[in-house]
C-alpha cells in the first residue's frame, strides 16, 4: 500500500515508524515536512521511502494520505491535493478538533470532480515533547484513535482505516464530529488550558528568590506537564474548537465558583463532599473496564533488582498469556517499581491476575 504522510512530527513520524518497524509490512511511504533535516533523517533510516518536494502532485499515487499538521492547515492541504490524487483515495487527518475540519473538507470535495473520501482522525495519545525526534513506533499501542467520517462515507472506507489503526496498535472508535469536539474539550483541551494557567499563576506570584519555581519541581511539575506542549498546535486547536471550549469552560467556572462559595462559608461538610465525590469518581477510571475499547491492563509490584521484569514476563509467557505491552509506570499514582502489563482479552487478564497472585505478586487495576 502506498501511504502518504504530510507532516513528520510526533504523530506523523510515529505513524511512519509504526508502519515500517512494527505492525504493517510492505508499505511504501511518501513523506513531506517543512523540516528538511527530519525528512532526510527519516529517509536515511528507511522510515520513509520517498521524499516529497510538495504537498500536491508528489502524493498523486497514494492510496491513503495522513495529514499530520496543525488543524488550521488541513483544509488548504486538501485543496492542494484534490487536483492530483486519484479516485477512491482516502484522506485523513490527526487533528484534535473535528467539526470545522470535516465541514470544510466536505465542501471542498463536493465542489470537486473527484470521488475521494475524507475521514477525520484523532489519536488520543501524545507527549509534551514534539517533533520527529519525539516520535515512536509504539505511540499508538492500546490508545483510542477516534474517527469522525463524513455522512456519506462508505463502510468499506471506514473499515480500511480501522484495520490500519489496529495494525498500528491503536483502538479505533467512531464518533460524530460534534460529539468528538465536545469530548475533547472536556478531557483534553480544557485540561491543557488549566495546566498552562497554573504555570502562569506560579510565574505571576513568584518573587525574586524564585521559591515557588523551585518548589514546583515535584508534584506540581507532574500536574502541569502538558503545558510544555507545542504552542502553535494548541493555538490552532483553541481557535478551531472555540465554541465547545467556551461551553465547557463555563461549566468549569461554575464548579470553581461553587468551591469558592463553600470555602468562604467555612462549610466543612461541603468541602469534604467536594473532594470525596471527585475521589470516588476518579477511582472509577479503571483500564480494562471501559465499554469503548479493548484495553486490558493490570499493574504489578516489581522488586528493584536485576531480572524482576523478565521473571514476570517469563511467568506469563509460560502460561500462554500474550503480553501486548509492558512498561514501568512513571507517574505518581503508584510507588516506584510498578509495572503496567497490557494483555489481549478479559480472559487473559483474569488468568494473569490469578497466576501472579499465586506467586505472591501484588496486583492493582
NUMARVO-263936 format. One record per residue: y negated, z, x of N, C-alpha, C in turn. Coordinates in steps of 0.02 Angstrom, whole numbers, padded with zeros to 5 digits, always signed. Atoms other than C-alpha are relative to their C-alpha. Layout:
YZXYZXYZX...
***
This chain:
+00060+00000+00042+00000+00000+00000-00062+00000+00044+00063+00004-00037-00172-00047+00065-00050+00048-00034+00045-00052+00026-00286+00104+00042-00066-00003+00036+00067-00003-00030-00473+00108+00070-00028+00071-00007+00033-00066+00002-00568+00268+00113-00070-00009+00026+00071+00005-00018-00757+00267+00113-00027+00071+00008+00021-00068-00016-00818+00424+00200+00057+00040+00030-00055-00035-00034-00708+00508+00330-00022+00070+00021+00017-00069-00013-00774+00684+00316+00059+00045-00012-00053-00048+00011-00675+00839+00270+00053-00028-00048-00047+00023+00051-00598+00763+00112+00030-00068+00018-00024+00066-00016-00587+00581+00162+00045+00000+00061-00041-00005-00060-00519+00624+00334+00067+00032-00016-00062-00033+00018-00390+00740+00256+00046-00045-00041-00040+00048+00038-00333+00605+00134+00034-00048+00049-00028+00047-00048-00309+00484+00279+00056+00033+00041-00051-00035-00041-00215+00613+00385+00062+00016-00041-00058-00015+00042-00105+00661+00238+00042-00062-00011-00037+00062+00009-00058+00480+00206+00038-00019+00064-00029+00024-00062-00022+00446+00389+00050+00050+00031-00038-00049-00039+00052+00609+00453+00053+00037-00039-00043-00046+00036+00141+00697+00312+00039-00034-00055-00033+00012+00064+00178+00628+00142+00011-00073-00018-00003+00069+00024+00150+00441+00122+00014-00047+00059-00018+00046-00053+00238+00314+00231-00021-00071-00019+00013+00072+00009+00200+00130+00255-00067-00014-00035+00067+00013+00028+00017+00144+00206-00044-00032+00054+00048+00032-00045-00116+00033+00283-00069+00021-00024+00063-00030+00021-00287+00115+00283-00059-00034+00034+00065+00023-00023-00457+00036+00298-00051+00056-00011+00047-00056+00005-00590+00167+00334-00070-00019+00019+00070+00010-00016-00778+00172+00337-00036+00066+00000+00043-00059-00001-00903+00305+00386-00062-00018+00039+00062+00014-00036-01083+00305+00444+00003+00028+00071-00009-00029-00067-01024+00408+00594+00050-00042+00038-00045+00046-00036-00953+00277+00712+00047+00037+00047-00044-00039-00045-00883+00411+00828+00062+00024-00038-00056-00023+00040-00775+00484+00689+00047-00059-00017-00041+00059+00015-00716+00309+00643+00045-00017+00059-00039+00017-00060-00662+00273+00821+00053+00052+00015-00048-00054-00011-00578+00443+00836+00061-00009-00046-00054+00009+00048-00477+00411+00677+00041-00062+00016-00036+00062-00017-00432+00234+00732+00043+00010+00062-00038-00010-00063-00379+00285+00907+00061+00045-00011-00056-00046+00015-00268+00422+00832+00050-00030-00048-00046+00033+00047-00185+00298+00714-00006+00026-00071+00010-00026+00067-00255+00386+00560-00025-00055-00047+00018+00059+00038-00339+00227+00500+00023-00061+00041-00025+00060-00032-00278+00051+00537-00054-00053+00010+00052+00051-00003-00439-00045+00515-00068+00034-00009+00069-00026+00006-00623-00001+00543-00041-00049-00040+00043+00042+00042-00731-00071+00404-00071+00000+00028+00069+00006-00022-00902-00135+00451-00050+00010-00057+00044-00008+00058-00970-00118+00274+00040+00032-00057-00032-00029+00059-00933-00040+00104+00011-00051-00055-00005+00053+00051-00913-00206+00016+00061-00046+00014-00053+00050-00009-00811-00357+00074+00059+00023+00042-00056-00023-00042-00708-00263+00202+00053+00039-00038-00050-00036+00042-00619-00173+00059+00029-00047-00053-00020+00048+00051-00579-00333-00036+00075+00001-00015-00073+00004+00009-00390-00320-00011+00032+00067-00016-00028-00066+00013-00369-00136-00052+00027+00006-00071-00027-00014+00066-00260-00080-00197-00030+00063-00031+00031-00063+00021-00335+00095-00207-00055+00017+00049+00056-00018-00043-00505+00148-00141-00025+00070-00019+00026-00067+00008-00556+00330-00119-00072+00001+00025+00070-00005-00018-00745+00354-00119-00015+00074+00013+00006-00070-00021-00773+00515-00021-00070+00013+00028+00070-00009-00019-00962+00526-00015-00033+00049-00048+00037-00040+00050-01093+00638-00098-00004-00038-00066-00003+00031+00066-01093+00607-00286-00059-00047-00013+00059+00042+00012-01267+00530-00279+00010-00071+00027-00012+00066-00030-01196+00383-00179+00054-00040-00035-00060+00032+00027-01043+00344-00284-00014-00063-00040+00014+00058+00043-01118+00226-00414-00023-00060+00041+00024+00055-00041-01208+00122-00283+00058-00031+00040-00057+00027-00038-01047+00105-00182+00044-00042-00046-00040+00039+00047-00950+00048-00336-00035-00066-00015+00038+00061+00014-01088-00077-00375+00008-00051+00057-00009+00044-00057-01071-00149-00199+00071-00027+00006-00070+00021-00006-00881-00157-00209+00019-00052-00053-00024+00039+00057-00865-00242-00379+00004-00076+00011-00006+00073-00010-00903-00422-00325+00057-00020+00047-00047+00016-00053-00772-00412-00187+00072+00021-00014-00068-00025+00010-00621-00312-00246+00036-00042-00053-00039+00041+00046-00479-00394-00341+00014+00036-00065-00019-00031+00064-00424-00365-00520+00056+00050+00010-00049-00055+00000-00319-00208-00551-00008+00049+00059+00014-00049-00052-00394-00118-00402-00018+00067-00033+00014-00067+00025-00404+00070-00430-00054+00032+00044+00053-00036-00034-00565+00159-00383+00001+00073-00021+00003-00071+00016-00577+00348-00373-00047+00034+00049+00044-00037-00045-00698+00474-00301+00028+00071+00009-00022-00069-00011-00684+00655-00243-00056+00050-00014+00058-00041+00011-00849+00724-00305+00012+00060-00045-00008-00063+00037-00871+00898-00379-00029-00003-00070+00023+00010+00069-00957+00831-00536+00025-00067-00025-00036+00057+00025-00885+00701-00651-00034-00038-00057+00025+00035+00060-00977+00662-00815-00050-00055+00018+00050+00051-00018-01127+00573-00738+00032-00058+00036-00030+00053-00040-01020+00477-00616+00043-00046-00043-00043+00040+00044-00891+00421-00745-00042-00043-00046+00044+00037+00046-01031+00368-00864-00033-00059+00037+00034+00053-00038-01125+00269-00730+00049-00056+00020-00047+00050-00023-00971+00183-00662+00030-00040-00058-00025+00036+00059-00905+00141-00836-00047-00056-00019+00049+00051+00017-01066+00046-00872+00001-00057+00051-00002+00052-00051-01055-00046-00706+00061-00045-00009-00062+00039+00008-00875-00101-00736-00004-00042-00063+00005+00037+00064-00909-00152-00917-00046-00060+00006+00048+00056-00008-01053-00263-00860+00023-00051+00052-00026+00047-00050-00948-00347-00726+00053-00044-00032-00053+00045+00026-00817-00483-00745+00068+00019+00030-00061-00022-00032-00683-00380-00657+00040+00048-00043-00045-00047+00033-00531-00291-00729+00023+00051+00052-00016-00053-00048-00536-00139-00616-00004+00067-00036-00006-00065+00033-00509+00044-00653-00031+00055+00043+00029-00057-00035-00607+00199-00607+00027+00064-00031-00023-00066+00022-00531+00373-00618-00035+00052+00043+00034-00052-00036-00642+00518-00571+00051+00049+00029-00045-00047-00032-00559+00637-00449-00037+00058+00033+00030-00059-00033-00594+00811-00381+00054+00046+00026-00048-00048-00027-00477+00903-00263-00032+00070+00005+00027-00068+00001-00501+01091-00288+00021+00036+00064-00014-00029-00065-00491+01131-00104-00056-00020+00046+00053+00016-00047-00604+01127+00046-00009+00055+00051+00014-00048-00053-00685+01230+00180-00075+00004+00007+00071-00004-00017-00855+01295+00232-00017-00046+00058+00009+00049-00053-00830+01180+00381-00001-00070-00030+00002+00068+00027-00865+00995+00358+00001-00050+00056-00007+00053-00050-00845+00829+00445+00072-00015+00016-00068+00023-00015-00695+00735+00511+00039+00051+00042-00033-00049-00043-00657+00868+00641+00032+00057-00041-00027-00055+00041-00626+00994+00500+00056-00024-00045-00051+00027+00047-00505+00879+00406+00070+00020+00023-00068-00022-00013-00321+00922+00393+00049-00036-00046-00052+00033+00039-00163+00836+00335+00029+00045-00054-00028-00048+00047-00115+00995+00241-00052+00026-00050+00054-00027+00041-00281+01019+00149+00017+00004-00074-00013+00005+00072-00211+00970-00022+00065+00035-00021-00064-00032+00016-00048+01068-00012-00009+00052-00055-00001-00048+00056-00022+01156-00180-00069+00015-00029+00067-00008+00029-00204+01132-00229-00007-00045-00062+00013+00042+00058-00258+01071-00400-00045-00058+00019+00039+00060-00012-00325+00894-00395-00015-00029-00069+00018+00019+00069-00419+00857-00556-00018-00074-00005+00013+00070+00014-00427+00682-00629-00034-00006-00067+00037+00010+00062-00552+00626-00761-00005-00075-00014-00001+00073+00010-00506+00449-00818-00052-00023-00051+00040+00031+00052-00615+00331-00918+00041-00003-00064-00034-00003+00064-00573+00324-01103+00055-00051-00010-00049+00053+00010-00476+00161-01091+00045-00010+00060-00042+00006-00060-00383+00195-00929+00074-00003-00020-00072+00005+00017-00202+00134-00946+00040+00056+00031-00042-00055-00025-00067+00264-00923+00030-00016+00069-00033+00016-00063+00013+00169-00779-00048+00007+00059+00050-00010-00053-00150+00176-00678-00005+00074+00017+00003-00072-00011-00160+00363-00702+00064+00024+00035-00064-00019-00030+00024+00377-00656+00001-00015+00075+00003+00018-00071-00005+00287-00490-00039+00052+00040+00041-00050-00035-00144+00408-00442+00034+00068+00002-00034-00064+00001-00045+00559-00497+00055+00004+00052-00054+00001-00049+00101+00507-00388-00027+00002+00072+00031-00003-00066-00013+00478-00238-00022+00071+00016+00023-00069-00010-00087+00651-00261+00059+00046+00014-00059-00041-00012+00085+00729-00273+00028-00011+00070-00025+00015-00067+00136+00641-00113-00046+00028+00054+00046-00034-00045-00019+00716-00031+00011+00076-00002-00013-00071+00005+00048+00886-00083-00039+00035-00054+00043-00029+00050-00077+00912-00224+00033+00005-00069-00023-00010+00069-00055+00961-00407-00049-00034-00047+00047+00037+00043-00136+00828-00520-00008+00033-00068+00016-00030+00064-00221+00893-00677-00051-00044-00035+00043+00046+00036-00300+00777-00807-00044+00038-00049+00048-00033+00043-00459+00838-00894-00053-00050-00022+00058+00040+00017-00607+00764-00985-00055+00014+00051+00054-00009-00048-00760+00738-00876-00047+00057-00020+00046-00053+00024-00865+00854-00985+00029+00069+00014-00029-00066-00012-00743+00999-00975+00006+00014+00074-00002-00009-00073-00719+00971-00789-00065+00028+00026+00065-00022-00025-00905+00992-00760-00017+00071-00022+00010-00069+00024-00912+01150-00866+00043+00048+00042-00045-00043-00038-00761+01222-00774-00024+00010+00071+00021-00007-00070-00826+01185-00600-00068+00035+00005+00063-00039+00000-00999+01253-00645+00015+00074+00001-00020-00071+00003-00911+01418-00682+00033+00023+00064-00043-00026-00053-00786+01430-00541-00019-00024+00070+00017+00028-00066-00867+01330-00401-00075-00003+00012+00071+00013-00013-01050+01283-00421-00042+00064-00003+00038-00063+00005-01123+01448-00482+00018+00048+00057-00016-00044-00057-01023+01550-00353-00033-00022+00065+00033+00023-00061-01094+01440-00216-00074+00018-00001+00071-00018+00006-01271+01467-00279-00009+00075+00010+00005-00073-00007-01240+01654-00291+00011+00021+00073-00011-00016-00071-01170+01660-00113-00062-00015+00041+00061+00017-00036-01324+01571-00049-00057+00048-00017+00054-00046+00020-01438+01686-00149+00009+00068+00035-00012-00063-00034-01355+01839-00070-00021-00004+00074+00023+00010-00069-01389+01768+00103-00076+00002+00002+00073-00004+00004-01571+01742+00052-00023+00072-00008+00018-00070+00011-01575+01923-00006-00002+00038+00066-00003-00034-00065-01521+01988+00165-00055-00024+00046+00052+00029-00042-01638+01870+00254-00070+00026-00018+00066-00022+00023-01787+01922+00148-00011+00076+00009+00007-00073-00004-01751+02110+00154+00008+00028+00070-00013-00025-00068-01708+02121+00339-00065+00015+00036+00058-00017-00040-01827+02197+00464+00004-00030+00069+00004+00028-00068-01874+02159+00643+00062+00015+00041-00059-00019-00039-01722+02251+00711+00064-00032-00027-00056+00039+00028-01607+02145+00601+00062+00041-00013-00058-00042+00016-01497+02289+00548+00043-00030-00055-00038+00029+00055-01449+02203+00385+00042-00059+00024-00036+00058-00027-01400+02046+00479+00063+00023+00037-00057-00022-00039-01287+02142+00598+00052+00035-00043-00047-00035+00043-01210+02249+00462+00036-00047-00048-00031+00048+00046-01167+02093+00361+00059-00037+00030-00053+00037-00034-01035+02038+00485+00069+00014-00027-00066-00017+00027-00892+02119+00387+00014-00032-00067-00017+00024+00066-00853+02105+00202-00052-00047-00029+00053+00043+00026-01021+02028+00160+00007-00071+00027-00009+00067-00029-00984+01884+00279+00056-00037-00035-00055+00032+00037-00819+01850+00191-00023-00022-00069+00024+00014+00068-00905+01858+00021-00044-00061-00003+00050+00054+00000-01038+01731+00070+00021-00060+00043-00024+00053-00045-00928+01615+00175-00020-00070-00024+00012+00068+00025-00956+01465+00061-00073-00021+00006+00070+00018-00010-01144+01474+00091-00011-00041+00064+00004+00040-00062-01108+01388+00259+00018-00073-00011-00020+00069+00015-01056+01227+00170-00058-00049+00008+00048+00054-00011-01145+01060+00189-00055-00001-00054+00054-00002+00050-01317+01073+00103-00013-00068-00033+00010+00065+00031-01326+00885+00073+00046-00009-00060-00048+00007+00054-01169+00889-00033-00019+00045-00058+00014-00047+00054-01224+01042-00131-00066-00016-00036+00060+00024+00035-01397+00972-00167+00019-00054-00050-00023+00054+00044-01313+00818-00240+00039+00028-00059-00040-00030+00054-01191+00925-00341-00045+00032-00052+00043-00036+00048-01327+01033-00418-00041-00047-00043+00040+00047+00039-01433+00886-00471+00044-00040-00048-00046+00039+00042-01282+00792-00541+00027+00042-00059-00029-00043+00052-01217+00942-00641-00052+00049-00026+00056-00043+00019-01387+01014-00687+00009+00033-00068-00005-00027+00068-01352+01037-00873+00052+00056-00005-00053-00050+00004-01188+01132-00854-00017+00061+00043+00018-00056-00043-01253+01239-00710-00053+00043-00035+00050-00038+00037-01405+01289-00813+00032+00041-00056-00035-00034+00056-01291+01333-00960+00037+00062+00026-00039-00056-00027-01178+01442-00853-00045+00052+00031+00047-00048-00031-01323+01520-00759-00032+00046-00051+00029-00042+00053-01398+01582-00922+00049+00054-00021-00051-00051+00016-01234+01669-00964+00005+00052+00055-00004-00046-00057-01228+01744-00790-00061+00047+00001+00060-00041+00001-01407+01805-00805+00005+00054-00054-00011-00050+00052-01360+01893-00967+00045+00057+00024-00045-00050-00028-01219+01982-00875-00037+00046+00048+00040-00041-00046-01339+02040-00739-00050+00044-00038+00047-00039+00040-01467+02096-00868+00036+00058-00034-00039-00054+00031-01331+02196-00955+00012+00056+00050-00013-00051-00050-01288+02285-00793-00063+00039+00018+00063-00034-00014-01470+02322-00754-00016+00050-00055+00014-00044+00057-01486+02396-00928+00041+00064+00002-00041-00061-00001-01339+02516-00912-00014+00042+00062+00018-00037-00060-01392+02562-00735-00064+00040-00011+00063-00035+00014-01569+02605-00792+00011+00061-00045-00014-00056+00046-01497+02716-00930+00043+00054+00032-00047-00047-00031-01379+02802-00808+00063+00007-00041-00058+00000+00045-01238+02754-00926+00065-00001+00041-00059-00004-00042-01087+02815-00827+00059-00037-00030-00056+00034+00032-00959+02754-00954-00009-00075+00001+00014+00071+00000-01044+02586-00966+00010-00032+00068-00009+00025-00068-01046+02563-00777+00074-00003+00018-00073-00002-00013-00863+02615-00764+00034-00058-00036-00031+00054+00039-00814+02493-00902-00016-00068+00030+00020+00063-00032-00911+02353-00816+00046-00017+00059-00043+00012-00058-00812+02373-00655+00074-00003-00018-00071-00003+00017-00646+02415-00737+00022-00064-00036-00017+00062+00035-00649+02264-00853+00007-00058+00048-00004+00053-00051-00684+02149-00705+00063+00009+00043-00059-00013-00041-00547+02234-00603+00064-00023-00034-00061+00016+00037-00415+02213-00739+00008-00076-00006-00004+00073+00008-00458+02029-00769+00012-00034+00067-00009+00028-00067-00470+01991-00582+00073+00006+00022-00069-00011-00021-00295+02062-00558+00050-00045-00037-00043+00048+00034-00226+01932-00679+00001-00068+00035+00002+00063-00036-00267+01793-00554+00061-00004+00045-00063+00002-00036-00085+01776-00503+00023-00071+00010-00029+00066-00013-00015+01621-00419+00070-00003-00028-00068+00009+00026+00141+01550-00498+00006+00015-00074-00004-00016+00071+00099+01611-00674-00045-00045-00042+00047+00042+00035-00026+01476-00719+00036-00053-00041-00026+00054+00042+00006+01353-00859-00025-00068+00023+00031+00062-00019-00095+01221-00767+00038-00039+00053-00031+00035-00056+00013+01181-00618+00067+00028+00019-00068-00017-00020+00171+01209-00519+00001+00036+00067+00002-00036-00062+00123+01326-00379+00034+00068-00007-00038-00063+00004+00245+01469-00349-00004+00034+00068+00013-00032-00064+00193+01591-00214+00014+00075-00004-00006-00073-00008+00233+01766-00154-00029+00019+00068+00028-00025-00062+00162+01874-00016+00047+00054+00028-00050-00043-00033+00269+01969+00109-00031+00036+00059+00019-00037-00060+00229+02107+00232+00042-00024+00059-00035+00022-00060+00273+02047+00407-00024+00042+00059+00018-00040-00058+00278+02154+00562-00034-00043+00052+00037+00035-00053+00159+02106+00701+00041+00002+00064-00043+00003-00058+00295+02062+00825+00030-00070+00006-00027+00067-00009+00372+01905+00900+00062-00012-00044-00057+00019+00040+00493+01815+00785+00000+00023-00071+00001-00027+00067+00439+01902+00625-00003-00055-00053+00007+00055+00048+00387+01743+00536+00064-00043-00001-00061+00041-00005+00538+01646+00599+00058+00034-00035-00054-00036+00032+00654+01783+00535-00002-00008-00075+00007+00008+00073+00584+01771+00358+00017-00072-00020-00013+00071+00016+00588+01580+00359+00075-00015+00005-00072+00013-00009+00767+01578+00425+00041+00032-00055-00035-00034+00054+00823+01703+00295-00001-00040-00064+00007+00040+00062+00757+01597+00152+00037-00067+00008-00034+00064-00011+00822+01435+00229+00075+00008-00005-00073-00011+00002+00996+01509+00248+00025+00008-00071-00018-00007+00071+00994+01540+00060-00023-00059-00041+00017+00063+00033+00944+01360+00020-00065+00003-00041+00066-00003+00032+00765+01403-00028-00048-00041+00042+00045+00045-00035+00644+01265+00019-00071+00028+00001+00069-00025-00008+00478+01330+00086-00047-00060+00002+00048+00055+00001+00339+01210+00038-00060+00013+00045+00056-00017-00043+00205+01304+00134+00006+00074+00019-00001-00069-00023+00190+01464+00236-00059+00011+00046+00057-00014-00042+00041+01546+00318-00022+00072-00004+00025-00068-00003-00044+01708+00366-00064+00005-00042+00059-00010+00041-00170+01773+00239-00057+00026+00043+00057-00018-00042-00342+01785+00319-00056+00035-00037+00053-00034+00036-00444+01863+00179+00015+00075-00004-00005-00072-00001-00469+02049+00145+00036+00029-00060-00037-00027+00057-00367+02062-00014+00064+00034+00022-00060-00031-00027-00217+02106+00092-00015+00026+00070+00004-00022-00069-00196+02201+00254+00024-00056+00045-00022+00052-00047-00166+02100+00411+00076+00000+00003-00072+00005-00006+00010+02036+00436+00035-00019-00064-00030+00020+00063+00039+01972+00259+00008-00076-00001-00015+00071+00004+00123+01802+00240-00004-00024-00072-00004+00034+00064+00095+01685+00094+00053-00054+00005-00055+00048+00001+00252+01586+00053+00000-00036-00066+00000+00042+00060+00249+01442-00071+00067-00035-00004-00064+00033+00012+00413+01379-00145-00009-00050-00057+00007+00057+00044+00451+01236-00262+00011+00012-00074-00016-00011+00070+00505+01318-00426+00001+00074-00016-00002-00069+00021+00506+01477-00527+00066+00033+00019-00066-00028-00018+00693+01500-00497+00003+00017+00074+00001-00014-00071+00667+01487-00309-00044+00061+00015+00044-00058-00009+00525+01613-00322+00038+00064-00015-00038-00059+00019+00639+01737-00410+00055+00015+00051-00053-00010-00049+00781+01710-00286-00028+00023+00067+00031-00021-00063+00664+01726-00136-00020+00074-00004+00019-00070+00009+00598+01890-00207+00060+00046+00006-00061-00041-00002+00774+01957-00232+00028+00006+00071-00029+00000-00067+00833+01907-00058-00042+00042+00048+00043-00036-00046+00681+01975+00034-00001+00075-00017-00002-00071+00019+00684+02137-00066+00063+00034+00025-00063-00028-00025+00867+02164-00020-00003+00015+00075+00008-00010-00072+00815+02151+00162-00060+00045+00015+00051-00053-00008+00682+02285+00134-00069-00027+00020+00068+00025-00008+00529+02172+00140-00041+00020-00061+00045-00015+00055+00379+02224+00036-00029-00065-00028+00020+00061+00033+00335+02089-00091-00061+00012-00044+00058-00001+00044+00169+02054-00178-00005-00068-00035+00014+00064+00034+00114+01921-00304-00074-00010-00007
***
